[in-house]
């Protein structure tokens, strides 16, 4: 907190608003990327589980 006071505070309200909007955009994009990432991880888990089960049954897949 004291470092902000030494540097002159937050600046103008416009710059504070722009900064908060940019943070919101980054968080929104991050949520979308994580949604896709979770789907890819779940698909990979299912694929590896199927390959593992096939190898247990004696099918040489890899």
PyMOL Python script that loads the backbone (N, CA, C, O; Angstrom):
from pymol import cmd

cmd.read_pdbstr("""\
ATOM      1  N   UNK A   1       0.825  -1.194   0.000  1.00  0.00           N
ATOM      2  CA  UNK A   1       0.000   0.000   0.000  1.00  0.00           C
ATOM      3  C   UNK A   1       0.861   1.246   0.000  1.00  0.00           C
ATOM      4  O   UNK A   1       0.574   2.203  -0.719  1.00  0.00           O
ATOM      5  N   UNK A   2       1.929   1.239   0.813  1.00  0.00           N
ATOM      6  CA  UNK A   2       2.783   2.416   0.889  1.00  0.00           C
ATOM      7  C   UNK A   2       3.555   2.627  -0.401  1.00  0.00           C
ATOM      8  O   UNK A   2       3.877   3.761  -0.758  1.00  0.00           O
ATOM      9  N   UNK A   3       3.856   1.531  -1.109  1.00  0.00           N
ATOM     10  CA  UNK A   3       4.557   1.674  -2.381  1.00  0.00           C
ATOM     11  C   UNK A   3       3.684   2.406  -3.390  1.00  0.00           C
ATOM     12  O   UNK A   3       4.186   3.202  -4.185  1.00  0.00           O
ATOM     13  N   UNK A   4       2.376   2.142  -3.364  1.00  0.00           N
ATOM     14  CA  UNK A   4       1.471   2.847  -4.273  1.00  0.00           C
ATOM     15  C   UNK A   4       1.417   4.329  -3.937  1.00  0.00           C
ATOM     16  O   UNK A   4       1.344   5.172  -4.832  1.00  0.00           O
ATOM     17  N   UNK A   5       1.451   4.641  -2.666  1.00  0.00           N
ATOM     18  CA  UNK A   5       1.433   6.048  -2.281  1.00  0.00           C
ATOM     19  C   UNK A   5       2.713   6.746  -2.705  1.00  0.00           C
ATOM     20  O   UNK A   5       2.682   7.905  -3.120  1.00  0.00           O
ATOM     21  N   UNK A   6       3.832   6.054  -2.604  1.00  0.00           N
ATOM     22  CA  UNK A   6       5.108   6.643  -3.003  1.00  0.00           C
ATOM     23  C   UNK A   6       5.184   6.837  -4.507  1.00  0.00           C
ATOM     24  O   UNK A   6       5.830   7.770  -4.983  1.00  0.00           O
ATOM     25  N   UNK A   7       4.523   5.956  -5.261  1.00  0.00           N
ATOM     26  CA  UNK A   7       4.556   6.075  -6.713  1.00  0.00           C
ATOM     27  C   UNK A   7       3.480   7.026  -7.237  1.00  0.00           C
ATOM     28  O   UNK A   7       3.386   7.234  -8.447  1.00  0.00           O
ATOM     29  N   UNK A   8       2.684   7.593  -6.370  1.00  0.00           N
ATOM     30  CA  UNK A   8       1.691   8.549  -6.823  1.00  0.00           C
ATOM     31  C   UNK A   8       0.284   7.994  -6.848  1.00  0.00           C
ATOM     32  O   UNK A   8      -0.593   8.612  -7.452  1.00  0.00           O
ATOM     33  N   UNK A   9       0.028   6.869  -6.228  1.00  0.00           N
ATOM     34  CA  UNK A   9      -1.312   6.311  -6.188  1.00  0.00           C
ATOM     35  C   UNK A   9      -1.643   5.542  -7.451  1.00  0.00           C
ATOM     36  O   UNK A   9      -0.753   5.061  -8.152  1.00  0.00           O
ATOM     37  N   UNK A  10      -2.915   5.433  -7.733  1.00  0.00           N
ATOM     38  CA  UNK A  10      -3.393   4.648  -8.866  1.00  0.00           C
ATOM     39  C   UNK A  10      -3.425   5.440 -10.160  1.00  0.00           C
ATOM     40  O   UNK A  10      -3.626   4.851 -11.222  1.00  0.00           O
ATOM     41  N   UNK A  11      -3.240   6.712 -10.116  1.00  0.00           N
ATOM     42  CA  UNK A  11      -3.361   7.529 -11.315  1.00  0.00           C
ATOM     43  C   UNK A  11      -4.779   8.025 -11.451  1.00  0.00           C
ATOM     44  O   UNK A  11      -5.470   8.240 -10.455  1.00  0.00           O
ATOM     45  N   UNK A  12      -5.208   8.205 -12.664  1.00  0.00           N
ATOM     46  CA  UNK A  12      -6.552   8.722 -12.893  1.00  0.00           C
ATOM     47  C   UNK A  12      -7.578   7.602 -12.831  1.00  0.00           C
ATOM     48  O   UNK A  12      -7.236   6.421 -12.905  1.00  0.00           O
ATOM     49  N   UNK A  13      -8.824   7.984 -12.695  1.00  0.00           N
ATOM     50  CA  UNK A  13      -9.892   6.989 -12.672  1.00  0.00           C
ATOM     51  C   UNK A  13     -10.011   6.281 -14.018  1.00  0.00           C
ATOM     52  O   UNK A  13     -10.374   5.106 -14.070  1.00  0.00           O
ATOM     53  N   UNK A  14      -9.708   6.989 -15.106  1.00  0.00           N
ATOM     54  CA  UNK A  14      -9.770   6.362 -16.429  1.00  0.00           C
ATOM     55  C   UNK A  14      -8.747   5.245 -16.564  1.00  0.00           C
ATOM     56  O   UNK A  14      -9.049   4.177 -17.097  1.00  0.00           O
ATOM     57  N   UNK A  15      -7.531   5.498 -16.078  1.00  0.00           N
ATOM     58  CA  UNK A  15      -6.508   4.452 -16.170  1.00  0.00           C
ATOM     59  C   UNK A  15      -6.844   3.274 -15.269  1.00  0.00           C
ATOM     60  O   UNK A  15      -6.562   2.127 -15.616  1.00  0.00           O
ATOM     61  N   UNK A  16      -7.436   3.542 -14.128  1.00  0.00           N
ATOM     62  CA  UNK A  16      -7.860   2.465 -13.236  1.00  0.00           C
ATOM     63  C   UNK A  16      -8.964   1.635 -13.884  1.00  0.00           C
ATOM     64  O   UNK A  16      -8.950   0.407 -13.797  1.00  0.00           O
ATOM     65  N   UNK A  17      -9.919   2.299 -14.531  1.00  0.00           N
ATOM     66  CA  UNK A  17     -10.989   1.594 -15.222  1.00  0.00           C
ATOM     67  C   UNK A  17     -10.454   0.753 -16.372  1.00  0.00           C
ATOM     68  O   UNK A  17     -10.875  -0.391 -16.548  1.00  0.00           O
ATOM     69  N   UNK A  18      -9.539   1.300 -17.152  1.00  0.00           N
ATOM     70  CA  UNK A  18      -8.944   0.550 -18.264  1.00  0.00           C
ATOM     71  C   UNK A  18      -8.187  -0.668 -17.740  1.00  0.00           C
ATOM     72  O   UNK A  18      -8.261  -1.748 -18.327  1.00  0.00           O
ATOM     73  N   UNK A  19      -7.466  -0.497 -16.645  1.00  0.00           N
ATOM     74  CA  UNK A  19      -6.737  -1.615 -16.050  1.00  0.00           C
ATOM     75  C   UNK A  19      -7.662  -2.717 -15.583  1.00  0.00           C
ATOM     76  O   UNK A  19      -7.383  -3.896 -15.798  1.00  0.00           O
ATOM     77  N   UNK A  20      -8.768  -2.343 -14.942  1.00  0.00           N
ATOM     78  CA  UNK A  20      -9.724  -3.347 -14.479  1.00  0.00           C
ATOM     79  C   UNK A  20     -10.409  -4.058 -15.640  1.00  0.00           C
ATOM     80  O   UNK A  20     -10.665  -5.260 -15.565  1.00  0.00           O
ATOM     81  N   UNK A  21     -10.709  -3.331 -16.712  1.00  0.00           N
ATOM     82  CA  UNK A  21     -11.312  -3.959 -17.887  1.00  0.00           C
ATOM     83  C   UNK A  21     -10.333  -4.930 -18.529  1.00  0.00           C
ATOM     84  O   UNK A  21     -10.727  -6.012 -18.963  1.00  0.00           O
ATOM     85  N   UNK A  22      -9.057  -4.549 -18.592  1.00  0.00           N
ATOM     86  CA  UNK A  22      -8.051  -5.459 -19.162  1.00  0.00           C
ATOM     87  C   UNK A  22      -7.905  -6.720 -18.316  1.00  0.00           C
ATOM     88  O   UNK A  22      -7.755  -7.814 -18.860  1.00  0.00           O
ATOM     89  N   UNK A  23      -7.947  -6.582 -16.999  1.00  0.00           N
ATOM     90  CA  UNK A  23      -7.878  -7.761 -16.130  1.00  0.00           C
ATOM     91  C   UNK A  23      -9.090  -8.662 -16.361  1.00  0.00           C
ATOM     92  O   UNK A  23      -8.962  -9.886 -16.392  1.00  0.00           O
ATOM     93  N   UNK A  24     -10.268  -8.052 -16.525  1.00  0.00           N
ATOM     94  CA  UNK A  24     -11.475  -8.842 -16.783  1.00  0.00           C
ATOM     95  C   UNK A  24     -11.377  -9.592 -18.103  1.00  0.00           C
ATOM     96  O   UNK A  24     -11.808 -10.742 -18.192  1.00  0.00           O
ATOM     97  N   UNK A  25     -10.818  -8.959 -19.128  1.00  0.00           N
ATOM     98  CA  UNK A  25     -10.659  -9.620 -20.428  1.00  0.00           C
ATOM     99  C   UNK A  25      -9.692 -10.794 -20.307  1.00  0.00           C
ATOM    100  O   UNK A  25      -9.948 -11.869 -20.851  1.00  0.00           O
ATOM    101  N   UNK A  26      -8.589 -10.593 -19.600  1.00  0.00           N
ATOM    102  CA  UNK A  26      -7.614 -11.681 -19.416  1.00  0.00           C
ATOM    103  C   UNK A  26      -8.254 -12.852 -18.677  1.00  0.00           C
ATOM    104  O   UNK A  26      -8.034 -14.008 -19.037  1.00  0.00           O
ATOM    105  N   UNK A  27      -9.046 -12.559 -17.643  1.00  0.00           N
ATOM    106  CA  UNK A  27      -9.708 -13.635 -16.902  1.00  0.00           C
ATOM    107  C   UNK A  27     -10.731 -14.363 -17.764  1.00  0.00           C
ATOM    108  O   UNK A  27     -10.856 -15.585 -17.680  1.00  0.00           O
ATOM    109  N   UNK A  28     -11.462 -13.626 -18.590  1.00  0.00           N
ATOM    110  CA  UNK A  28     -12.453 -14.250 -19.461  1.00  0.00           C
ATOM    111  C   UNK A  28     -11.785 -15.165 -20.479  1.00  0.00           C
ATOM    112  O   UNK A  28     -12.235 -16.290 -20.694  1.00  0.00           O
ATOM    113  N   UNK A  29     -10.720 -14.691 -21.101  1.00  0.00           N
ATOM    114  CA  UNK A  29      -9.993 -15.524 -22.065  1.00  0.00           C
ATOM    115  C   UNK A  29      -9.388 -16.735 -21.363  1.00  0.00           C
ATOM    116  O   UNK A  29      -9.393 -17.836 -21.913  1.00  0.00           O
ATOM    117  N   UNK A  30      -8.872 -16.543 -20.168  1.00  0.00           N
ATOM    118  CA  UNK A  30      -8.314 -17.649 -19.404  1.00  0.00           C
ATOM    119  C   UNK A  30      -9.347 -18.709 -19.092  1.00  0.00           C
ATOM    120  O   UNK A  30      -9.050 -19.903 -19.150  1.00  0.00           O
ATOM    121  N   UNK A  31     -10.567 -18.285 -18.760  1.00  0.00           N
ATOM    122  CA  UNK A  31     -11.637 -19.256 -18.497  1.00  0.00           C
ATOM    123  C   UNK A  31     -11.948 -20.076 -19.739  1.00  0.00           C
ATOM    124  O   UNK A  31     -12.142 -21.288 -19.650  1.00  0.00           O
ATOM    125  N   UNK A  32     -11.998 -19.422 -20.902  1.00  0.00           N
ATOM    126  CA  UNK A  32     -12.299 -20.142 -22.133  1.00  0.00           C
ATOM    127  C   UNK A  32     -11.188 -21.136 -22.475  1.00  0.00           C
ATOM    128  O   UNK A  32     -11.460 -22.260 -22.898  1.00  0.00           O
ATOM    129  N   UNK A  33      -9.939 -20.716 -22.290  1.00  0.00           N
ATOM    130  CA  UNK A  33      -8.810 -21.605 -22.578  1.00  0.00           C
ATOM    131  C   UNK A  33      -8.823 -22.796 -21.627  1.00  0.00           C
ATOM    132  O   UNK A  33      -8.574 -23.926 -22.049  1.00  0.00           O
ATOM    133  N   UNK A  34      -9.108 -22.560 -20.355  1.00  0.00           N
ATOM    134  CA  UNK A  34      -9.143 -23.656 -19.396  1.00  0.00           C
ATOM    135  C   UNK A  34     -10.298 -24.611 -19.680  1.00  0.00           C
ATOM    136  O   UNK A  34     -10.181 -25.810 -19.428  1.00  0.00           O
ATOM    137  N   UNK A  35     -11.403 -24.101 -20.197  1.00  0.00           N
ATOM    138  CA  UNK A  35     -12.528 -24.963 -20.546  1.00  0.00           C
ATOM    139  C   UNK A  35     -12.119 -25.943 -21.649  1.00  0.00           C
ATOM    140  O   UNK A  35     -12.436 -27.130 -21.582  1.00  0.00           O
ATOM    141  N   UNK A  36     -11.422 -25.443 -22.652  1.00  0.00           N
ATOM    142  CA  UNK A  36     -10.933 -26.296 -23.736  1.00  0.00           C
ATOM    143  C   UNK A  36      -9.874 -27.265 -23.209  1.00  0.00           C
ATOM    144  O   UNK A  36      -9.857 -28.436 -23.586  1.00  0.00           O
ATOM    145  N   UNK A  37      -8.998 -26.777 -22.343  1.00  0.00           N
ATOM    146  CA  UNK A  37      -7.935 -27.621 -21.799  1.00  0.00           C
ATOM    147  C   UNK A  37      -8.515 -28.783 -21.001  1.00  0.00           C
ATOM    148  O   UNK A  37      -8.031 -29.909 -21.116  1.00  0.00           O
ATOM    149  N   UNK A  38      -9.542 -28.529 -20.194  1.00  0.00           N
ATOM    150  CA  UNK A  38     -10.161 -29.603 -19.430  1.00  0.00           C
ATOM    151  C   UNK A  38     -10.771 -30.660 -20.345  1.00  0.00           C
ATOM    152  O   UNK A  38     -10.669 -31.856 -20.073  1.00  0.00           O
ATOM    153  N   UNK A  39     -11.398 -30.221 -21.419  1.00  0.00           N
ATOM    154  CA  UNK A  39     -11.970 -31.190 -22.357  1.00  0.00           C
ATOM    155  C   UNK A  39     -10.887 -32.037 -22.993  1.00  0.00           C
ATOM    156  O   UNK A  39     -11.068 -33.242 -23.164  1.00  0.00           O
ATOM    157  N   UNK A  40      -9.760 -31.427 -23.347  1.00  0.00           N
ATOM    158  CA  UNK A  40      -8.658 -32.193 -23.938  1.00  0.00           C
ATOM    159  C   UNK A  40      -8.083 -33.195 -22.951  1.00  0.00           C
ATOM    160  O   UNK A  40      -7.741 -34.316 -23.329  1.00  0.00           O
ATOM    161  N   UNK A  41      -7.974 -32.799 -21.690  1.00  0.00           N
ATOM    162  CA  UNK A  41      -7.454 -33.716 -20.667  1.00  0.00           C
ATOM    163  C   UNK A  41      -8.403 -34.891 -20.477  1.00  0.00           C
ATOM    164  O   UNK A  41      -7.951 -36.029 -20.351  1.00  0.00           O
ATOM    165  N   UNK A  42      -9.703 -34.640 -20.454  1.00  0.00           N
ATOM    166  CA  UNK A  42     -10.675 -35.729 -20.275  1.00  0.00           C
ATOM    167  C   UNK A  42     -10.640 -36.680 -21.473  1.00  0.00           C
ATOM    168  O   UNK A  42     -10.709 -37.896 -21.300  1.00  0.00           O
ATOM    169  N   UNK A  43     -10.531 -36.131 -22.688  1.00  0.00           N
ATOM    170  CA  UNK A  43     -10.434 -36.981 -23.882  1.00  0.00           C
ATOM    171  C   UNK A  43      -9.169 -37.818 -23.833  1.00  0.00           C
ATOM    172  O   UNK A  43      -9.196 -38.997 -24.187  1.00  0.00           O
ATOM    173  N   UNK A  44      -8.056 -37.230 -23.398  1.00  0.00           N
ATOM    174  CA  UNK A  44      -6.798 -37.975 -23.297  1.00  0.00           C
ATOM    175  C   UNK A  44      -6.896 -39.087 -22.258  1.00  0.00           C
ATOM    176  O   UNK A  44      -6.382 -40.182 -22.485  1.00  0.00           O
ATOM    177  N   UNK A  45      -7.539 -38.833 -21.135  1.00  0.00           N
ATOM    178  CA  UNK A  45      -7.705 -39.869 -20.104  1.00  0.00           C
ATOM    179  C   UNK A  45      -8.524 -41.027 -20.653  1.00  0.00           C
ATOM    180  O   UNK A  45      -8.187 -42.190 -20.431  1.00  0.00           O
ATOM    181  N   UNK A  46      -9.593 -40.716 -21.365  1.00  0.00           N
ATOM    182  CA  UNK A  46     -10.432 -41.774 -21.935  1.00  0.00           C
ATOM    183  C   UNK A  46      -9.650 -42.581 -22.969  1.00  0.00           C
ATOM    184  O   UNK A  46      -9.745 -43.808 -22.992  1.00  0.00           O
ATOM    185  N   UNK A  47      -8.881 -41.910 -23.820  1.00  0.00           N
ATOM    186  CA  UNK A  47      -8.108 -42.607 -24.845  1.00  0.00           C
ATOM    187  C   UNK A  47      -7.061 -43.526 -24.222  1.00  0.00           C
ATOM    188  O   UNK A  47      -6.899 -44.664 -24.662  1.00  0.00           O
ATOM    189  N   UNK A  48      -6.359 -43.052 -23.217  1.00  0.00           N
ATOM    190  CA  UNK A  48      -5.331 -43.880 -22.563  1.00  0.00           C
ATOM    191  C   UNK A  48      -5.988 -45.047 -21.836  1.00  0.00           C
ATOM    192  O   UNK A  48      -5.449 -46.154 -21.845  1.00  0.00           O
ATOM    193  N   UNK A  49      -7.134 -44.824 -21.211  1.00  0.00           N
ATOM    194  CA  UNK A  49      -7.827 -45.913 -20.513  1.00  0.00           C
ATOM    195  C   UNK A  49      -8.279 -46.992 -21.493  1.00  0.00           C
ATOM    196  O   UNK A  49      -8.173 -48.182 -21.198  1.00  0.00           O
ATOM    197  N   UNK A  50      -8.781 -46.584 -22.654  1.00  0.00           N
ATOM    198  CA  UNK A  50      -9.207 -47.566 -23.664  1.00  0.00           C
ATOM    199  C   UNK A  50      -8.007 -48.360 -24.170  1.00  0.00           C
ATOM    200  O   UNK A  50      -8.081 -49.581 -24.307  1.00  0.00           O
ATOM    201  N   UNK A  51      -6.904 -47.673 -24.446  1.00  0.00           N
ATOM    202  CA  UNK A  51      -5.694 -48.386 -24.901  1.00  0.00           C
ATOM    203  C   UNK A  51      -5.186 -49.347 -23.831  1.00  0.00           C
ATOM    204  O   UNK A  51      -4.747 -50.453 -24.147  1.00  0.00           O
ATOM    205  N   UNK A  52      -5.245 -48.931 -22.565  1.00  0.00           N
ATOM    206  CA  UNK A  52      -4.790 -49.786 -21.487  1.00  0.00           C
ATOM    207  C   UNK A  52      -5.677 -51.026 -21.363  1.00  0.00           C
ATOM    208  O   UNK A  52      -5.176 -52.137 -21.188  1.00  0.00           O
ATOM    209  N   UNK A  53      -7.003 -50.830 -21.455  1.00  0.00           N
ATOM    210  CA  UNK A  53      -7.915 -51.971 -21.379  1.00  0.00           C
ATOM    211  C   UNK A  53      -7.709 -52.930 -22.554  1.00  0.00           C
ATOM    212  O   UNK A  53      -7.761 -54.148 -22.382  1.00  0.00           O
ATOM    213  N   UNK A  54      -7.477 -52.380 -23.743  1.00  0.00           N
ATOM    214  CA  UNK A  54      -7.219 -53.239 -24.891  1.00  0.00           C
ATOM    215  C   UNK A  54      -5.926 -54.035 -24.712  1.00  0.00           C
ATOM    216  O   UNK A  54      -5.848 -55.196 -25.113  1.00  0.00           O
ATOM    217  N   UNK A  55      -4.918 -53.410 -24.112  1.00  0.00           N
ATOM    218  CA  UNK A  55      -3.668 -54.146 -23.888  1.00  0.00           C
ATOM    219  C   UNK A  55      -3.854 -55.236 -22.834  1.00  0.00           C
ATOM    220  O   UNK A  55      -3.202 -56.277 -22.899  1.00  0.00           O
ATOM    221  N   UNK A  56      -4.742 -55.001 -21.863  1.00  0.00           N
ATOM    222  CA  UNK A  56      -5.027 -56.036 -20.866  1.00  0.00           C
ATOM    223  C   UNK A  56      -5.744 -57.233 -21.500  1.00  0.00           C
ATOM    224  O   UNK A  56      -5.564 -58.370 -21.066  1.00  0.00           O
ATOM    225  N   UNK A  57      -6.547 -56.974 -22.516  1.00  0.00           N
ATOM    226  CA  UNK A  57      -7.282 -58.041 -23.198  1.00  0.00           C
ATOM    227  C   UNK A  57      -6.432 -58.762 -24.238  1.00  0.00           C
ATOM    228  O   UNK A  57      -6.887 -59.725 -24.854  1.00  0.00           O
ATOM    229  N   UNK A  58      -5.200 -58.300 -24.435  1.00  0.00           N
ATOM    230  CA  UNK A  58      -4.297 -59.016 -25.338  1.00  0.00           C
ATOM    231  C   UNK A  58      -4.169 -58.420 -26.726  1.00  0.00           C
ATOM    232  O   UNK A  58      -3.469 -58.976 -27.573  1.00  0.00           O
ATOM    233  N   UNK A  59      -4.820 -57.317 -26.972  1.00  0.00           N
ATOM    234  CA  UNK A  59      -4.702 -56.674 -28.279  1.00  0.00           C
ATOM    235  C   UNK A  59      -3.460 -55.777 -28.286  1.00  0.00           C
ATOM    236  O   UNK A  59      -3.314 -54.900 -27.435  1.00  0.00           O
ATOM    237  N   UNK A  60      -2.582 -56.002 -29.240  1.00  0.00           N
ATOM    238  CA  UNK A  60      -1.383 -55.178 -29.358  1.00  0.00           C
ATOM    239  C   UNK A  60      -1.664 -53.921 -30.156  1.00  0.00           C
ATOM    240  O   UNK A  60      -1.550 -53.914 -31.381  1.00  0.00           O
ATOM    241  N   UNK A  61      -2.025 -52.877 -29.470  1.00  0.00           N
ATOM    242  CA  UNK A  61      -2.399 -51.633 -30.155  1.00  0.00           C
ATOM    243  C   UNK A  61      -1.174 -50.806 -30.490  1.00  0.00           C
ATOM    244  O   UNK A  61      -1.068 -50.272 -31.595  1.00  0.00           O
ATOM    245  N   UNK A  62      -0.253 -50.695 -29.554  1.00  0.00           N
ATOM    246  CA  UNK A  62       0.942 -49.873 -29.778  1.00  0.00           C
ATOM    247  C   UNK A  62       2.141 -50.742 -30.086  1.00  0.00           C
ATOM    248  O   UNK A  62       3.238 -50.227 -30.303  1.00  0.00           O
TER     249      UNK A  62
END
""", "prot")
cmd.dss("prot")
cmd.show_as("cartoon", "prot")
cmd.util.cbc("prot")
cmd.orient("prot")
